[in-house]
Amino acid sequence: MTIRLLHQTDLFRPCADPDDHWDLACVYALAASGQLELGGVLVDFPPDDPPGRSPDVTGIAQLSYLTGLPTRMAVGSSVPYTHDRASLAALPRRDRAGAEFLLDYLRDSEGPAYISIVGSCRDLAVAAKLDPDLFRNKCAGIYLNAGTGHPDVAKQGGTEYNVMLNAAAYAATFDIPCPIYWMPCFETLRSDYYLDPKVERFGTFFQFKQGDVLPKLSSVLQSYFTYSLEARTDARYLQPLLAPRSDVSSYLTFRADRDMYCTAGFFHMVSQAVDKAGKIIAGSNADDAIFGFRPVEIKCDPNGVTTWTNAGAESNRFLFEVKDPDSYASAMTAAMTTLLTNIQ
Protein backbone atom coordinates (compact mmCIF):
# COMPACT_ATOMS: atom_id res chain seq x y z
CA MET A 1 0.00 0.00 0.00
CA THR A 2 1.08 3.59 -0.59
CA ILE A 3 3.22 5.13 2.14
CA ARG A 4 1.85 8.48 3.32
CA LEU A 5 3.78 11.23 5.07
CA LEU A 6 2.84 14.38 6.91
CA HIS A 7 5.91 16.59 7.21
CA GLN A 8 6.13 19.04 10.09
CA THR A 9 8.80 21.72 9.80
CA ASP A 10 9.99 25.09 11.08
CA LEU A 11 10.16 26.41 7.52
CA PHE A 12 10.38 30.19 7.68
CA ARG A 13 11.19 33.19 5.53
CA PRO A 14 13.74 34.49 6.26
CA CYS A 15 14.93 31.01 7.17
CA ALA A 16 15.98 30.11 10.70
CA ASP A 17 18.13 27.22 9.48
CA PRO A 18 18.12 26.49 5.73
CA ASP A 19 18.31 22.74 6.30
CA ASP A 20 14.51 22.84 6.44
CA HIS A 21 14.36 23.92 2.79
CA TRP A 22 16.66 21.04 1.81
CA ASP A 23 14.54 18.61 3.86
CA LEU A 24 11.35 19.80 2.20
CA ALA A 25 12.91 19.31 -1.23
CA CYS A 26 13.87 15.74 -0.26
CA VAL A 27 10.29 15.02 0.78
CA TYR A 28 8.94 16.39 -2.50
CA ALA A 29 11.56 14.40 -4.43
CA LEU A 30 10.34 11.17 -2.80
CA ALA A 31 6.75 12.11 -3.65
CA ALA A 32 7.66 13.09 -7.22
CA SER A 33 9.31 9.70 -7.76
CA GLY A 34 6.20 7.89 -6.50
CA GLN A 35 7.85 6.49 -3.36
CA LEU A 36 5.37 8.13 -1.02
CA GLU A 37 2.28 10.31 -0.98
CA LEU A 38 2.73 13.67 0.69
CA GLY A 39 -0.32 14.06 2.90
CA GLY A 40 0.48 17.61 3.97
CA VAL A 41 3.02 20.08 5.33
CA LEU A 42 2.60 21.52 8.82
CA VAL A 43 4.67 24.63 9.52
CA ASP A 44 5.50 25.78 13.03
CA PHE A 45 4.21 29.09 14.29
CA PRO A 46 7.34 31.30 14.16
CA PRO A 47 9.03 32.06 17.49
CA ASP A 48 9.32 35.67 18.67
CA ASP A 49 13.11 35.66 18.68
CA PRO A 50 14.27 36.78 16.24
CA PRO A 51 11.20 38.69 15.08
CA GLY A 52 10.04 39.12 11.49
CA ARG A 53 9.81 35.49 10.35
CA SER A 54 6.74 33.95 8.73
CA PRO A 55 5.88 30.43 7.54
CA ASP A 56 7.43 30.05 4.09
CA VAL A 57 4.31 29.26 2.10
CA THR A 58 6.11 30.37 -1.07
CA GLY A 59 8.73 27.61 -0.72
CA ILE A 60 5.96 25.03 -0.43
CA ALA A 61 4.15 26.53 -3.41
CA GLN A 62 7.31 26.46 -5.52
CA LEU A 63 7.97 22.77 -4.88
CA SER A 64 4.31 21.97 -5.41
CA TYR A 65 4.50 23.66 -8.80
CA LEU A 66 7.77 21.97 -9.79
CA THR A 67 6.50 18.49 -8.94
CA GLY A 68 2.89 19.00 -10.04
CA LEU A 69 1.72 17.82 -6.61
CA PRO A 70 -0.98 19.94 -4.95
CA THR A 71 -0.17 20.14 -1.25
CA ARG A 72 -2.29 20.80 1.81
CA MET A 73 -0.60 22.85 4.51
CA ALA A 74 -1.38 24.35 7.90
CA VAL A 75 0.29 26.62 10.44
CA GLY A 76 0.85 25.38 13.97
CA SER A 77 -0.12 26.72 17.37
CA SER A 78 1.25 29.93 18.87
CA VAL A 79 0.59 28.53 22.38
CA PRO A 80 3.13 26.18 24.02
CA TYR A 81 1.97 22.67 24.86
CA THR A 82 1.11 21.81 28.45
CA HIS A 83 -0.10 18.53 29.95
CA ASP A 84 -3.42 20.10 31.00
CA ARG A 85 -6.05 18.55 28.72
CA ALA A 86 -8.66 21.19 29.62
CA SER A 87 -6.33 23.98 28.52
CA LEU A 88 -5.66 22.19 25.23
CA ALA A 89 -9.36 21.72 24.58
CA ALA A 90 -9.90 25.44 25.21
CA LEU A 91 -7.35 26.56 22.60
CA PRO A 92 -8.73 29.01 20.02
CA ARG A 93 -9.57 27.43 16.68
CA ARG A 94 -6.47 28.84 14.97
CA ASP A 95 -4.24 27.33 17.67
CA ARG A 96 -5.90 23.94 17.33
CA ALA A 97 -5.59 23.95 13.55
CA GLY A 98 -2.19 22.22 13.44
CA ALA A 99 -3.27 19.44 15.79
CA GLU A 100 -6.55 18.95 13.93
CA PHE A 101 -4.59 18.87 10.66
CA LEU A 102 -2.55 15.97 12.03
CA LEU A 103 -5.61 14.12 13.30
CA ASP A 104 -7.49 14.53 10.01
CA TYR A 105 -4.44 13.24 8.16
CA LEU A 106 -4.39 10.07 10.25
CA ARG A 107 -8.16 9.56 9.95
CA ASP A 108 -7.96 9.86 6.15
CA SER A 109 -5.01 7.46 5.76
CA GLU A 110 -5.75 3.91 4.65
CA GLY A 111 -2.18 2.65 4.34
CA PRO A 112 0.97 3.27 6.41
CA ALA A 113 0.86 6.84 7.71
CA TYR A 114 4.10 8.41 8.91
CA ILE A 115 4.88 11.76 10.50
CA SER A 116 8.26 13.49 10.29
CA ILE A 117 9.04 16.09 12.94
CA VAL A 118 11.90 18.42 12.05
CA GLY A 119 10.91 21.36 14.25
CA SER A 120 8.79 21.75 17.37
CA CYS A 121 6.77 18.85 18.78
CA ARG A 122 4.03 21.23 19.94
CA ASP A 123 1.18 20.36 17.56
CA LEU A 124 2.04 16.66 17.60
CA ALA A 125 1.81 16.58 21.39
CA VAL A 126 -1.53 18.40 21.36
CA ALA A 127 -2.94 16.01 18.74
CA ALA A 128 -1.80 12.92 20.64
CA LYS A 129 -3.25 14.25 23.88
CA LEU A 130 -6.62 14.87 22.21
CA ASP A 131 -6.84 11.43 20.55
CA PRO A 132 -4.14 8.94 21.58
CA ASP A 133 -6.11 5.96 20.22
CA LEU A 134 -5.93 7.39 16.71
CA PHE A 135 -2.13 7.31 16.90
CA ARG A 136 -2.22 3.78 18.32
CA ASN A 137 -4.42 2.54 15.49
CA LYS A 138 -3.35 4.58 12.47
CA CYS A 139 0.20 5.96 12.85
CA ALA A 140 2.89 3.68 11.37
CA GLY A 141 5.68 5.73 12.92
CA ILE A 142 6.98 9.15 13.94
CA TYR A 143 10.45 10.22 12.83
CA LEU A 144 11.50 12.56 15.63
CA ASN A 145 14.46 14.76 14.71
CA ALA A 146 15.42 16.42 17.99
CA GLY A 147 17.57 16.11 21.08
CA THR A 148 20.96 14.68 21.96
CA GLY A 149 21.63 10.95 21.97
CA HIS A 150 24.61 10.25 24.22
CA PRO A 151 23.74 7.38 26.59
CA ASP A 152 25.41 9.26 29.46
CA VAL A 153 23.21 12.21 30.47
CA ALA A 154 26.23 14.05 31.85
CA LYS A 155 27.77 14.07 28.36
CA GLN A 156 24.71 15.17 26.40
CA GLY A 157 25.51 18.85 26.78
CA GLY A 158 22.92 21.63 26.66
CA THR A 159 19.37 21.59 25.32
CA GLU A 160 19.14 21.05 21.56
CA TYR A 161 17.19 23.72 19.64
CA ASN A 162 14.14 21.68 18.62
CA VAL A 163 13.72 20.50 22.21
CA MET A 164 14.11 24.03 23.55
CA LEU A 165 11.18 25.20 21.37
CA ASN A 166 8.78 23.29 23.67
CA ALA A 167 10.46 20.82 26.01
CA ALA A 168 7.19 19.57 27.50
CA ALA A 169 5.92 18.69 24.03
CA TYR A 170 9.15 16.87 23.20
CA ALA A 171 8.89 14.83 26.41
CA ALA A 172 5.23 14.02 25.70
CA THR A 173 6.12 12.67 22.25
CA PHE A 174 7.83 9.64 23.78
CA ASP A 175 4.52 8.67 25.42
CA ILE A 176 2.60 8.51 22.12
CA PRO A 177 1.36 4.93 21.54
CA CYS A 178 2.91 4.28 18.14
CA PRO A 179 6.43 3.50 16.86
CA ILE A 180 8.95 6.30 17.44
CA TYR A 181 12.11 6.55 15.36
CA TRP A 182 14.24 8.89 17.44
CA MET A 183 16.87 10.78 15.48
CA PRO A 184 18.93 12.92 17.88
CA CYS A 185 20.48 15.85 16.06
CA PHE A 186 23.71 15.40 17.99
CA GLU A 187 25.21 12.81 20.26
CA THR A 188 26.69 15.58 22.37
CA LEU A 189 25.88 19.29 22.12
CA ARG A 190 29.39 20.73 22.27
CA SER A 191 30.33 24.38 22.72
CA ASP A 192 32.97 24.05 19.97
CA TYR A 193 30.53 22.49 17.49
CA TYR A 194 30.98 25.24 14.88
CA LEU A 195 34.76 25.08 15.16
CA ASP A 196 34.95 21.30 14.93
CA PRO A 197 31.81 19.83 13.33
CA LYS A 198 32.03 16.07 13.32
CA VAL A 199 29.89 12.99 12.86
CA GLU A 200 29.04 11.06 16.03
CA ARG A 201 27.55 7.63 16.53
CA PHE A 202 24.21 8.64 18.06
CA GLY A 203 23.62 11.88 16.16
CA THR A 204 22.23 12.52 12.68
CA PHE A 205 24.35 15.60 11.93
CA PHE A 206 26.41 15.83 8.75
CA GLN A 207 27.66 18.75 6.72
CA PHE A 208 28.28 19.56 3.07
CA LYS A 209 29.20 22.60 1.00
CA GLN A 210 26.25 23.85 -1.02
CA GLY A 211 28.47 24.57 -4.01
CA ASP A 212 29.28 20.85 -4.24
CA VAL A 213 25.59 19.95 -4.66
CA LEU A 214 23.71 22.85 -6.27
CA PRO A 215 25.37 22.60 -9.73
CA LYS A 216 24.32 18.94 -9.94
CA LEU A 217 20.63 19.78 -9.54
CA SER A 218 18.15 20.89 -12.19
CA SER A 219 18.15 24.60 -12.99
CA VAL A 220 14.62 24.99 -11.63
CA LEU A 221 15.51 23.36 -8.32
CA GLN A 222 18.60 25.56 -8.07
CA SER A 223 16.26 28.54 -8.45
CA TYR A 224 14.06 27.24 -5.65
CA PHE A 225 17.09 27.12 -3.35
CA THR A 226 18.32 30.53 -4.48
CA TYR A 227 14.95 32.15 -3.84
CA SER A 228 14.56 30.45 -0.44
CA LEU A 229 18.07 30.54 1.01
CA GLU A 230 18.65 34.15 -0.01
CA ALA A 231 15.23 35.19 1.35
CA ARG A 232 14.13 36.85 -1.87
CA THR A 233 11.21 39.22 -1.26
CA ASP A 234 9.81 39.44 -4.79
CA ALA A 235 6.16 38.34 -4.57
CA ARG A 236 6.40 36.95 -8.11
CA TYR A 237 7.81 33.70 -6.79
CA LEU A 238 7.04 31.57 -9.84
CA GLN A 239 9.01 33.73 -12.24
CA PRO A 240 12.44 32.51 -11.03
CA LEU A 241 11.28 28.95 -11.78
CA LEU A 242 10.02 29.87 -15.24
CA ALA A 243 13.31 31.55 -16.17
CA PRO A 244 15.78 29.75 -13.89
CA ARG A 245 18.98 30.55 -15.75
CA SER A 246 18.55 34.24 -14.96
CA ASP A 247 18.27 33.48 -11.25
CA VAL A 248 21.83 32.67 -10.25
CA SER A 249 22.82 31.82 -6.70
CA SER A 250 25.16 34.27 -5.03
CA TYR A 251 28.77 33.53 -4.29
CA LEU A 252 27.96 33.31 -0.59
CA THR A 253 25.21 30.74 -1.20
CA PHE A 254 27.64 28.50 -3.08
CA ARG A 255 30.34 28.87 -0.46
CA ALA A 256 28.05 28.19 2.51
CA ASP A 257 28.31 24.99 4.50
CA ARG A 258 24.99 23.33 5.16
CA ASP A 259 24.30 21.39 8.34
CA MET A 260 21.86 18.51 7.85
CA TYR A 261 20.10 16.22 10.30
CA CYS A 262 16.96 14.57 8.92
CA THR A 263 17.95 12.99 5.60
CA ALA A 264 18.46 9.41 6.76
CA GLY A 265 14.93 9.20 8.12
CA PHE A 266 13.42 9.94 4.73
CA PHE A 267 15.29 7.01 3.16
CA HIS A 268 14.43 4.68 6.04
CA MET A 269 10.74 5.57 5.78
CA VAL A 270 10.59 4.14 2.25
CA SER A 271 12.64 1.05 3.22
CA GLN A 272 15.91 2.34 1.80
CA ALA A 273 19.38 2.87 3.17
CA VAL A 274 22.70 4.27 1.94
CA ASP A 275 26.02 2.46 1.55
CA LYS A 276 29.41 4.02 2.20
CA ALA A 277 29.84 4.95 -1.47
CA GLY A 278 26.63 6.99 -1.31
CA LYS A 279 24.51 4.54 -3.30
CA ILE A 280 20.85 4.23 -2.31
CA ILE A 281 20.21 0.58 -1.44
CA ALA A 282 17.37 -1.58 -0.15
CA GLY A 283 16.94 -1.24 3.59
CA SER A 284 17.24 -5.00 4.01
CA ASN A 285 20.95 -4.75 3.11
CA ALA A 286 21.77 -3.84 6.68
CA ASP A 287 25.37 -5.00 6.46
CA ASP A 288 26.11 -2.42 3.76
CA ALA A 289 24.21 0.49 5.32
CA ILE A 290 26.03 3.39 6.96
CA PHE A 291 23.14 4.03 9.34
CA GLY A 292 20.41 2.07 11.08
CA PHE A 293 18.01 2.04 14.02
CA ARG A 294 18.38 -0.03 17.19
CA PRO A 295 15.46 -0.95 19.49
CA VAL A 296 15.70 0.92 22.79
CA GLU A 297 13.76 2.02 25.82
CA ILE A 298 13.66 5.80 26.24
CA LYS A 299 12.80 7.98 29.21
CA CYS A 300 12.48 11.75 28.91
CA ASP A 301 11.97 14.13 31.82
CA PRO A 302 9.78 17.28 31.57
CA ASN A 303 12.85 19.37 30.74
CA GLY A 304 13.61 17.29 27.66
CA VAL A 305 16.55 15.34 29.11
CA THR A 306 16.63 11.79 27.78
CA THR A 307 18.03 8.49 28.98
CA TRP A 308 17.97 5.30 26.95
CA THR A 309 18.93 1.66 27.22
CA ASN A 310 19.01 -1.15 24.68
CA ALA A 311 15.83 -3.18 24.30
CA GLY A 312 14.62 -6.34 22.61
CA ALA A 313 12.97 -6.72 19.24
CA GLU A 314 9.55 -6.25 20.82
CA SER A 315 10.21 -2.55 21.48
CA ASN A 316 8.55 0.08 19.29
CA ARG A 317 11.11 2.73 20.19
CA PHE A 318 14.16 2.97 17.92
CA LEU A 319 17.33 5.04 18.13
CA PHE A 320 19.26 6.25 15.10
CA GLU A 321 22.85 5.04 14.87
CA VAL A 322 25.70 5.90 12.51
CA LYS A 323 27.47 2.67 11.59
CA ASP A 324 30.29 4.17 9.53
CA PRO A 325 31.24 7.64 10.81
CA ASP A 326 34.10 8.05 8.36
CA SER A 327 31.94 7.78 5.24
CA TYR A 328 28.61 9.00 6.63
CA ALA A 329 28.82 12.68 5.59
CA SER A 330 30.07 12.10 2.04
CA ALA A 331 27.71 9.17 1.49
CA MET A 332 24.64 11.00 2.75
CA THR A 333 25.50 14.02 0.60
CA ALA A 334 25.80 11.83 -2.50
CA ALA A 335 22.56 9.97 -1.78
CA MET A 336 20.68 13.20 -1.13
CA THR A 337 21.97 14.63 -4.40
CA THR A 338 20.74 11.55 -6.25
CA LEU A 339 17.33 11.84 -4.59
CA LEU A 340 16.97 15.52 -5.50
CA THR A 341 17.54 14.80 -9.19
CA ASN A 342 13.95 13.52 -9.19
CA ILE A 343 12.86 17.16 -9.38
CA GLN A 344 13.45 18.41 -12.93
N, C-alpha and C positions, 0 to 999 in steps of 0.2 A: 504494500500500500504506500501511497505517497507520503513522504516525510513532510511535516509542516513545521514552520518556525515562526515564532514571534520574537523580534529582536528589540531589546530595550537598550537605549544608548543615551549618553549625555552629549548629544550632537548639537553643537551650538555654532552660531555665527556672531562675532568672531569666535573661532574655535578655542576651547579650553586646552585640549590636547588633540592634535590632528590624527592620532591613531584611530579615533572614532570614524573619521571619513574613510580611512583605509579599510576598517572593519566592515563598514556598510557596503563598500564596493565588493568585498569578498562575499558577503551575503547575497548581493544581487547577482554576482557572477555564478554562484551555485544555483540560484533560481533560474538564471538565463540558460544554463546548461541542462536544466531539467532534473537536477539532483534533489531539489526540494521545492516546496511551495512556500512563498513568503506570505505568511498570514497577517502581517502588519508590522509597523515600526512604532514603538512607544518611546517618546523623547522626554527626558527628565525636565522638570521645571527648573529653569536656570537659577543657580545660587546667587545671592546678593553680592558676593565678593569673588571676583571683581564685577562691578555693575556693567550694564550695557549689553549683555549677551541675550540672545533669543534662540529658541529652537530653530535649527537650520532646515526649514521646510523646503528651501530651494535646492539643497543638496539631495534630498529625497526625491524631489520632482525631477531633477536632472537624471538620476539613475533610473527612475521609472520610465522616463522618456527614452533613454538609451537602450533599455532592455525590452521596451514594449510591455512592461508589466505594471498595470495599475496597482497602486499600493494604498492600503488603509493606514492611517496614522492617527496618533493621539498624543496629547501633552499630559505629563504626569502631575501629581499633586504638589501644591506649594506648601503643604502642611506636613511636618515630620511625622513619621509613624510612631505610635505609642501602642502599648499592649492593651489599652482600654478599649474594649469592643464598642461600648456605648459612644465614645468619642469618635470612633471610626464611622459608625453608622450615622452620626450627626454631621459628617463632613458635607460642605456645600456640593452641589452637583458637579461643578467644574473640578473640584478636588477629589471626587470619586471617579472621574472619567477614566483615568489611567487604569485603576483597578477593575472597573467594569469592562474596559477594553480587553484586559487579560482574561476575565471570566467568560466573556462572550466568545473570545477566540477558542478557549478550551471547549465550551459547549458546542461550537460549530464544527469541531474537528472530529473526523471519523477515523483517521489513521493515527500514527504516532505523532504526537504534538509536543514539540520542544520549545523551550524558552531560553534565550541567551541574555544574560545580564552583564552589560559592560559599563554600567554606571551605578546609580543608586539602586538599592533594593527596596525603596520606599513603597512603590505601587505594588510590587510583587507581594510584600509582606501584608499590605492592606487586603489584597485580593485573597490571599490564603487564609487570613483571619476571618474574612466574611464567608468563605465557602471552602473549608479544607477538604471536604469529601470530593469536590470536583477535581482537585489536584490529585487526590488518591486514585480516582477512577480514570482520569483522562490525560494527565501529564506524563509523557514518556521520560522526561528528564529536564532538569534545569542546569545549564552551564553557567556557573557562578564565577565570574572573573573579578576577584577582589581578595584582599587580605595578604597575609604573609604566612608561608608554609613551614617554617623551621619547626621540627618536632620539639625543640627546647624553647619554651616561652621566653626565657631570659635572653635568647638570641634572636627573637623575632624583630626587635627594633621598635620603632614608633608605629603609629596607626597609619595604615595605607589609605590613600585618598578616597577610594570608593567606599571604604568602611566608614571613614570620617564623615561622609555625606549624611549618613543616618545609621549610626552604630546599632541602635535597637532593631532596625529593620534587617540589617545584616545578620544579627544574632538570630532573629526570628526565622530567617530563611532556612536554617539548618533543622528547624522543627517541621518543615512542610512535608507531608506524607507522600513523597514521590522520590524517584532517584535524583540525587544531587551529584553533579560532576564539578567538584571544587577545583578551581584553577587559580591558586594564589598568584598575584602579580609578581611577587618576589618571595624568595626564601627568607631573606633577611633584609629589612629596610635599613640600609646603611647611610650614614651621613656623607660618605664620599662617593655615593652612587654615580653622580654626574662626572666625577673625575676618573672613576674606574668602573664603567659599566661592564658587568660580566654575567654570563649564564650560570644559574645555580640549579641544583637538582630538583628542588621543590618550588620552583618559580617559573612562570611562563615567559618572562621578559626575554626579548632579543632585540637587536638593533640593526638597522641597515641605513645606507645612505640613499636618499631619494633619487639622486642622479644616477644610481646604478640600476634603478627599476623603471623610472618614468619613461625613458626613451624606448623601452621594450613594449610599452603598452600602446593601444590604439590611440590615434590622435584625438578622438573624441573623449576618451577616458582621461588622457593627459589634461584636456581642457577642464574636465570636471574637477580634477585635483587642483589645477591652477586657480580656478574660480573659488574653490572652497578654502584651500590652505592659505591663500593670499587675501581672504576675506573681501573679495570684490563686492562693491556696493551697487553696481549697476542692476536695476530691477529687471532688465532684459536678459534673464539668466539662460534662456535657450539659445540666444545668438552665438555665444562662444562655442556651443556644441555644433551649430550649423556651419560655422566657419572656423573650425578648430585650429587651422594652421596660422591664423592671425592672432591666436591667443597663446602666446609663448610664456612658459614659466620663467620666473625671474632667476637670476643667478643664485640668490639666497635660497630659493626653493630647491634648486638642484643640489646645492651644497649641504642642505640640512640633513642631520641624522634623524631618523624616525624610530622612536621606541614603540615596540609592539608587544602585545600581551595575549590576545584572544584568538589568534589564527588557528592554533592547533585544535581548538574545540570545534571549529567549523568543519574541519576535515573529519574529526572523530564522529560528529553527528551523522554524517552520511557514510559511515563505516569505511573510512579511509584513514591512511596514515602517511608518513613521509619517511623515506630512507635517508641515509647520511649523504647521498649524492643529490638530494633534493627532488627525487622522483616521487610522485604521488602513487601510493601502492594500496592494495586492499588491506583493510584493517586487520584481517586475520593473519597477515604476515608479521606477527608480533616480534619475531626475532630480528627482522630487518628495520623495525621502526625506531626512530630516534626519540619518540615520546610514547607514553602510555598512561593508564590510570590504574591505581591499585585500590582494592577495597579497604576501607578504613572505618573507624568510629571517630566521630568529631564532636567535641563539646565547644561551645562558644558562650562566653559570659556576656552580660548586657553591654559591656564596653567594647565588644568586638574582638576580644582576645581569644584565640583558638588554641585548643590542644587536640592532638589526634594520636591514635594508636592503630596498628595494623588490625585487620579484621578478616574473617573468613569470606568465602564466596557468597554467603547468604546476605551480606551487607548490601544496602542500596545507597551507600555513600562512597564516593570514589575520589581519590586525590591524584591530581596531575603530577607526573614525574618525567623529568628529562633523563633519557637513557644514554644519550651520547652528547655530553656538554660541548665537546670540541667541534662537532659538526652542526650542532643545533641551529645556530644563527644563520649560517650560510645556507643550510638545507631548507629551513623555513622560508627564507627570502626567495629562494629559487622556486619552491612549491607555490608560494603565494603569487609570484609573477606568472607562473603557468596558469593558475586559477583565474587571474584577472584578464588573461587574454580571451576569456569567454565573452567579454564585453567589447564589441567592435563598433 
